[in-house]
Amino acid sequence: MKQFISFVRKEFYHIFRDRRTLFILLGMPVVQIVIFGFALTNEVKNSNIAVFDDAKDAASASLINEIGNSRYFDIAQTVYAAWQIEEIFRRGKIKLVIVIPQNFESDLKHFNHAQVQLIADASDPNVASTLTNYATAIIVDYQNRITHDHKLPYTIDTGIRMLYNPQGKGAYSFVPGVMAMVLMLVCTMMTAITVVREKEMGTMEVMLVSPVQPLKIIIAKAVPYLLLSAINVASILLLSVFVLDVPVNGSLLLLIAESVLFILTCLAFGLLISTVTDSQQTAMFISLTGMFLPTVMLSGFMFPVENMPLPLRVISNIVPAKWFYLIVKDVMIKGAGIETVWKETLVLAGMMVFLLTLAIRKFKIRLA
């Protein structure tokens, strides 16, 4: 046991000696959670729009004021002729034009019906759809307010209820993804590099001739990064709760246990990479292509898996981050328990056992 602790202590010395790498390992979660929580969001806010008010009456002015006061839109330009609309879109600075036709107020008062046209730049269809949905919601709210108790004939009231994320914050989606990405980078890449570094420095021979078993050598290499990853999990959760206002609705103990399981899975994959490579550059390349890109592309973090072609949906099932992402969303955001995420937990546990067993079998006790 003393020999095993000595190996663990030695690995900590390697980490603490390189202050810049240690700063990156501990500072990366803070930077990423801030960037993804505030800068990269699927919300569309403060979009520049234009207004073509052909009515120029009190009702149209009130509606324009309602739209301008929204946090989603900034009225950057006023259009005075219909032919100017296409020219505005060509400049690329305006994403939406709201057209209010003549006799807007008169139509509302006498016919209980008026039209408003929304013209969006559909070169980015997702943004165009989001902006039109926001504008439609504002117009509906305006209509309901001016209607008061007067019920329009054949009016259909649509009730919308947003579960789990009523404000539509993008951080609710990005926090689980950032957790998966940070833990993957720290565990997989750094663990893959650490064993290969011993090979390149020629110290692996000394370790192999020691009385410590190869299994203990592998575990000793992984323990420091397990502890660093635990610190990263704590920092991400603290930032999420107190900075991004993303609550932990489920069991905190279950969330931590699932995070440890994912950490062990990533460590096992990193150890497997380190046993089959002989240079740090190769280990880093395999780590990035084998875990980072699949985590971003196939985990559901950035792009919905259900929208992907069937072959990619099948491949996504072997990406550990996909299952961890689902677990964190269910436990942290939806408040689910183990009875909901037990299948995903079993998949991660199976991956961890498989990767660790393969890493131990591939570990060479002789370098020559």
C-alpha positions, 0 to 999 in steps of 0.5 A: 500500500505504501508503494501505491501511495508513493506512485500516487504522490509522484503523479501529483508532483508531476501535476503540481510542478507544471503550474500552467497545466494545473491552472488550465485544468482548474481554470478551464471549467470556469471559463467554459461555463461562463462562455457557454452560459452567457455568450453561447446560448440558443436564445436570440436576444437584442436582434436588430429589426426594422419596422414599416409602419404604413398605418401611422396611427395610435394602435400601430405606434402602441404595437411598435412600442411594445415590440421595441420594449422587448429584450428580444428586439432592437428597432434599428431602422424605420422603413418608409417604402416597400421597395426598401425591405429587400435592400435592407436584407441584402445589407445583412444587418437586419434579421426581421422586418415588421410590416403594419398595413394601412388602416391598422387601427380602423380594422381593429375597431370596426372589423375586430381583425387586422393583419401584421406581416413578418418578413424574416431573413431565412438564410439562417432558418433557425434564427428566422423561426425563433424571431418570428415566434418571438414577434408573434408572441408579443403581438398576441400579448398585445391583442389580448391586452387591448381586447380586455373582456370583449371576446372575439368570435371564433377566437382560439386561445392557445395556452403555452406552458414551458416545463423545467425551463419557463424562461427558456434559458440556454444555460439549462442546456449548456451546463450538462454539456459543459460538464461532459466536455470538461470532464472528458478533456481533463480525464481522457486527454490528460490521462492518455498523455501521462503514461505516454510521457513516462515512455518518452522520458524513459521512466516507464522502465523504472516503474515496471521493474518496481514491485508494484503490480501493473494494475496499481500503476495504472490506478495510481496514474488515474487517481490525481485526475479523478480528484482534479475532475471532482474539483471541476465538478464542484466548480461547475455546479457552484457556478451553475447555481450561483452565477447562471441560476441553474438549479439542481432540482434532483438529488445532489448525491446522485448527480455526484455519483453519476459524475464520478461514474462518467469520470471513471469511464473517461479515465479508463478510455484515456488509459486505454489510449495511453497503452496503445500509443508511444507519443504524446502527440498521438495520444492527444490527437486520438483523445481529441478525435475519439472523445472531444469531437463526438462529445460536441457533435454526437452527444446531443449537446450542440445538435439534437441526436434525433435530427441526425441520420440513422447511421449517426444516431447509431454511432452516438450510442457508443459515445459516453458523453451522450448518456452522461448528458441525458443523466445530468439533464434528467437529474439536475434539470428535471429532478429525476431519480435513479428510477429514471436514469438507471438504464443510462447508468448501466450503459455508462457502467458497462462502458467503464468496465469494458474500457478499463478491462481492455486498458489493463489487458493492453498494458505492456509489462515489457516495452521491448 
